[in-house]
Amino acid sequence: MKNTIISFVSAAMLLGVFGGTPAAANAFTDIDSSPMKPHIERLAQERIITGYSDGTFRPKEKVTRAQYAKMLALAMGLSPDANAARQFTDLADWSRPYVGALVKAGISHGKSKTSFGGNDFITRQEMAVMFVRAMGLEEFVYMLDYNHPFADSSKISSWAKPHVFFLKDIGFADGNGKLYFPQDATTREAFAKLTYRFTIEEHKYFELALNRIALEVYENIEKVVYLGDNQMKVTYTDGTVEDDQVEIFLDELWWNYHYYSLDEMDGYDWAAMNSTEKKELIMFILDYWDTDYDIYVLTRTKEDAYRVLLERVNLVFLHEHQQYQNFMREFIWAAVDTRTIDTVDEE
């Protein structure tokens, strides 16, 4: 049901991300007035970006979605895959492999089934969404509560707000401090700034991201330290310190968050669901009981458990006067009563 991918990568993978001819930082003749000059210069020194053959970087030049796809695919070290973008009819041959790489990785889905919008300029809110996905954290930004940090927050599309607000909270994408300009086209200098944070400062921002998620979702965590190489150190409010793997930590967080959110459900919520939604809900709970994160273990196959529990829970909430009852309490009792689950033996 869930697949966490932590995809911050080595800056070395970005060599030539902007195309053009490799040049020393001091060879750029048009970046003195750019607020991103330090970022551009450092990325050039590290040979992560390049300028044009005439010695310019063209910081204010707008970036198309196809160009951005190539930049980000190279930034993530993804393998080109033209076949994964075969459904898009509006792509040039040079861009299709990179678009396909993003599609295969779940970073981009196009504007429709047949259109990627390759020649459209990519907006700042689209860039934010793709960077969150590139971090492997999109599933977690929906769990958090946000203020509206920008004066133009109302102009941010609903599908992009969690991503923009999350990046603002960790200092990764901050607009001009007051405004984010979500509908404006992304420029080369703006992409350079975020690429700098994504590569040169990836350790800092990933740690900030882990803390932003963990401290809100888990009440008993004081801080998280990212150690690199998928390792982290977690300090709890009782003073306990534990080492953990990032993927395991995030996986457990995801499962626990969604499972325990079901405590808010009652029989009315169940009765309002159609058959497909009921099956998805039951299978999610069974999948959770099949993880290492819960005290229950299944004693039946999932298919048999689904059949038994669907029948029993439908009976429990058959009459309206019973529907005020808590769904999870009744569901767990139904599972115990039908001998569908047992508790884990603690050593």
C-alpha positions in Angstrom: 0.0 0.0 0.0 2.9 2.3 0.7 6.4 2.6 -0.7 8.7 5.2 0.8 11.6 6.3 -1.4 14.2 8.6 0.1 15.8 10.1 -3.0 18.1 12.8 -2.0 21.2 12.1 -4.1 24.8 13.0 -4.5 25.4 16.3 -6.2 27.8 14.6 -8.6 24.8 13.2 -10.4 23.8 16.7 -11.4 26.7 17.3 -13.7 25.5 19.3 -16.7 21.9 19.6 -15.4 21.3 22.9 -17.2 23.0 21.9 -20.4 25.4 24.1 -22.3 29.1 24.3 -21.9 30.9 23.8 -18.6 32.3 27.0 -17.2 33.9 28.3 -14.1 31.7 30.3 -11.8 33.5 33.6 -12.6 32.8 33.0 -16.3 29.2 33.9 -15.9 28.8 37.5 -17.0 25.2 38.0 -16.1 24.6 36.9 -12.5 26.0 39.8 -10.5 22.5 41.2 -9.9 20.9 37.8 -9.2 20.0 37.1 -5.5 21.0 33.5 -6.2 24.5 34.4 -7.3 26.2 32.5 -4.4 24.1 29.4 -5.1 24.9 29.5 -8.8 28.6 30.0 -8.2 28.8 27.2 -5.8 26.9 24.8 -8.0 29.2 25.8 -10.9 32.3 25.2 -8.8 31.0 21.8 -8.0 30.3 21.3 -11.7 26.6 20.6 -10.9 25.4 23.3 -13.3 26.8 24.8 -16.4 26.1 28.0 -18.4 26.0 28.8 -22.1 28.8 29.0 -24.6 28.7 32.8 -24.6 29.6 32.9 -20.9 26.1 33.6 -19.6 23.9 31.8 -17.2 20.6 33.6 -18.1 19.2 33.4 -14.5 15.9 35.0 -15.4 15.1 32.7 -18.3 11.9 30.8 -17.8 12.0 27.0 -17.6 9.6 24.7 -19.6 8.1 21.6 -18.1 10.1 19.5 -20.5 13.4 21.3 -19.5 12.5 20.9 -15.9 11.9 17.2 -16.3 15.4 16.8 -17.7 16.9 18.9 -14.9 15.1 17.0 -12.1 15.6 13.6 -13.6 19.3 14.2 -13.8 19.3 15.7 -10.3 17.8 12.5 -8.9 20.0 10.2 -10.9 17.1 8.6 -12.6 17.6 6.3 -15.6 16.0 7.8 -18.8 12.9 5.8 -19.9 11.2 7.0 -23.1 8.7 4.1 -23.0 7.2 5.3 -19.7 6.2 8.6 -21.4 4.9 7.0 -24.6 1.3 8.2 -23.9 2.2 11.9 -24.2 1.8 13.2 -27.7 3.3 16.7 -27.1 7.0 15.8 -26.3 10.1 16.2 -28.3 12.3 13.2 -28.7 15.1 14.7 -26.5 12.7 15.2 -23.5 10.7 12.0 -23.6 13.3 9.8 -21.8 13.5 12.3 -18.9 9.8 12.8 -18.7 9.4 9.0 -18.7 12.0 8.8 -15.8 9.9 11.1 -13.7 6.6 9.3 -14.6 8.1 5.9 -13.7 9.4 7.4 -10.3 6.0 8.9 -9.6 7.3 12.4 -9.6 5.1 13.7 -12.5 1.9 12.5 -14.0 1.4 15.0 -16.9 -1.6 17.3 -17.4 -3.8 14.7 -18.9 -3.6 11.1 -20.2 -2.0 12.3 -23.4 -0.5 15.7 -22.6 2.5 16.5 -20.5 2.5 20.2 -21.4 6.2 20.0 -22.3 6.4 23.5 -23.8 4.4 25.2 -21.0 6.5 27.0 -18.5 6.6 25.2 -15.2 5.1 27.2 -12.3 6.6 27.7 -8.9 3.9 25.6 -7.2 4.5 22.8 -9.7 8.2 22.9 -8.9 7.4 22.7 -5.1 5.2 19.6 -5.6 7.9 17.8 -7.6 10.7 18.6 -5.1 8.6 17.2 -2.3 8.0 14.1 -4.4 11.7 13.9 -5.2 12.4 13.9 -1.4 10.1 10.9 -1.1 7.9 12.7 1.4 4.6 13.5 -0.4 2.7 10.9 1.6 3.6 12.7 4.8 2.8 16.4 4.0 -0.9 15.6 4.0 -0.7 14.5 7.7 0.3 18.0 9.0 -1.5 21.1 10.0 -0.3 24.4 8.4 -0.7 28.1 8.8 -1.1 30.1 5.7 2.4 31.6 5.6 2.2 33.6 2.5 0.1 36.7 1.7 -0.8 35.1 -1.6 -1.7 31.7 -0.1 -5.2 31.9 -1.6 -3.6 31.8 -5.1 -1.9 28.5 -4.4 -3.9 25.6 -6.0 -5.4 23.2 -3.4 -3.4 20.3 -4.7 -0.1 22.2 -4.1 -0.8 23.9 -0.8 0.5 21.1 1.5 3.7 20.9 -0.6 4.3 24.6 -0.7 3.5 25.1 3.0 5.7 22.1 4.0 8.7 23.5 2.1 8.1 26.9 3.7 8.0 25.3 7.1 11.4 23.7 6.7 12.9 26.7 5.0 13.4 25.0 1.7 11.2 27.3 -0.5 10.4 30.6 1.1 9.4 32.9 -1.8 10.4 36.5 -1.0 9.4 36.0 2.7 5.8 37.4 2.3 4.7 36.2 -1.2 5.3 32.9 -3.0 4.0 33.8 -6.5 2.7 30.3 -7.0 1.4 30.8 -10.6 4.6 32.5 -11.8 6.9 30.6 -14.1 10.0 29.0 -12.5 13.3 30.6 -13.6 16.7 29.1 -13.9 18.0 31.0 -10.9 15.0 29.8 -8.8 15.7 26.2 -9.8 19.4 26.7 -9.0 18.5 27.9 -5.5 16.4 24.8 -4.7 18.9 22.5 -6.4 21.6 23.9 -4.1 19.4 23.0 -1.1 18.5 19.7 -2.6 22.2 18.7 -3.1 24.7 20.8 -1.3 22.5 21.2 1.8 20.5 18.0 1.5 21.5 16.8 5.0 20.2 19.9 6.7 16.9 20.1 4.9 16.1 16.4 5.2 16.7 16.6 8.9 14.4 19.6 9.1 11.8 17.7 7.1 12.0 14.6 9.4 11.6 16.8 12.5 8.7 18.7 11.0 6.8 15.4 10.4 7.9 13.5 13.5 7.3 16.2 16.1 3.7 16.8 15.0 2.7 13.2 14.4 4.4 11.7 17.5 3.8 13.5 20.8 6.6 11.7 22.6 9.4 12.7 20.3 11.7 15.6 21.2 14.0 15.7 18.2 15.3 13.7 15.3 18.9 13.8 14.1 19.6 12.6 10.5 22.9 10.7 10.4 22.9 10.0 6.6 22.9 6.7 4.8 19.3 6.0 5.8 20.2 6.2 9.5 18.7 8.5 12.2 18.8 9.1 15.9 15.5 9.7 17.8 15.3 11.4 21.2 12.1 10.9 23.1 10.6 13.2 25.7 11.4 10.7 28.5 15.1 11.1 27.6 15.4 7.8 25.7 17.6 7.9 22.6 17.3 5.2 19.9 18.9 4.6 16.5 16.6 3.8 13.7 16.5 3.5 9.9 14.7 6.3 8.1 12.6 4.1 5.9 11.5 1.9 8.8 10.7 5.0 11.0 8.7 6.6 8.2 6.9 3.4 7.3 5.8 2.8 11.0 4.8 6.5 11.2 2.6 6.2 8.1 0.9 3.0 9.2 0.3 4.2 12.8 -1.0 7.6 11.7 -3.6 6.2 9.3 -4.6 3.3 11.5 -5.2 5.4 14.6 -7.0 8.1 12.7 -9.8 5.5 12.3 -10.5 6.0 16.0 -12.6 9.0 14.9 -15.0 6.9 12.9 -18.4 5.7 14.0 -21.1 3.5 12.5 -22.6 6.3 10.6 -19.4 6.7 8.6 -19.4 3.0 7.9 -23.0 3.0 6.8 -22.3 5.8 4.3 -19.6 3.9 2.5 -20.2 1.9 -0.7 -19.0 -1.7 -1.0 -15.7 -0.7 -2.6 -14.8 1.7 0.1 -15.7 -0.8 2.8 -13.4 -3.4 1.2 -10.6 -0.9 1.0 -11.0 0.0 4.6 -11.1 -3.6 5.9 -8.1 -4.6 3.8 -6.1 -1.6 5.1 -6.8 -2.7 8.7 -5.9 -6.3 7.9 -2.7 -5.1 6.2 -1.9 -3.1 9.3 -2.4 -6.1 11.6 -0.1 -8.0 9.2 2.8 -5.5 10.0 5.1 -5.6 12.9 3.6 -2.4 14.3 0.6 -3.7 16.1 -0.3 -6.1 19.0 -2.6 -8.2 16.8 -1.8 -11.0 14.4 -4.2 -12.5 11.8 -5.3 -16.1 12.3 -7.0 -16.4 9.0 -6.1 -15.6 5.4 -6.9 -12.0 4.5 -9.5 -13.1 2.0 -11.3 -15.2 4.6 -10.9 -12.4 7.3 -12.4 -9.9 4.9 -15.5 -12.0 4.2 -16.1 -12.8 7.9 -15.6 -9.2 9.2 -17.6 -7.6 6.4 -20.6 -9.8 7.3 -20.2 -9.2 11.1 -19.7 -5.4 10.9 -22.6 -4.9 8.5 -24.8 -6.7 11.1 -23.4 -4.6 14.0 -24.3 -1.3 12.2 -27.4 -2.6 10.5 -29.8 -0.5 12.6 -29.5 3.3 12.9 -29.7 3.3 16.7 -26.4 1.2 16.7 -24.5 3.6 14.4 -23.5 6.0 17.1 -21.0 3.4 18.3 -17.3 3.7 17.7 -16.3 1.9 14.5 -12.9 0.6 15.5 -14.0 -0.6 18.9 -16.7 -2.7 17.3 -14.5 -3.8 14.5 -11.8 -5.1 16.8 -14.4 -6.8 19.0 -15.8 -8.5 15.9 -12.3 -9.7 15.0 -11.8 -11.1 18.5 -15.2 -12.7 18.6 -14.8 -14.4 15.3 -11.2 -15.5 16.3 -9.8 -13.6 13.3 -7.0 -12.1 15.4 -4.8 -13.0 18.3 -2.4 -10.9 20.4 1.3 -11.0 19.9 3.2 -12.9 22.6 5.6 -10.5 24.3 8.9 -11.9 25.4 
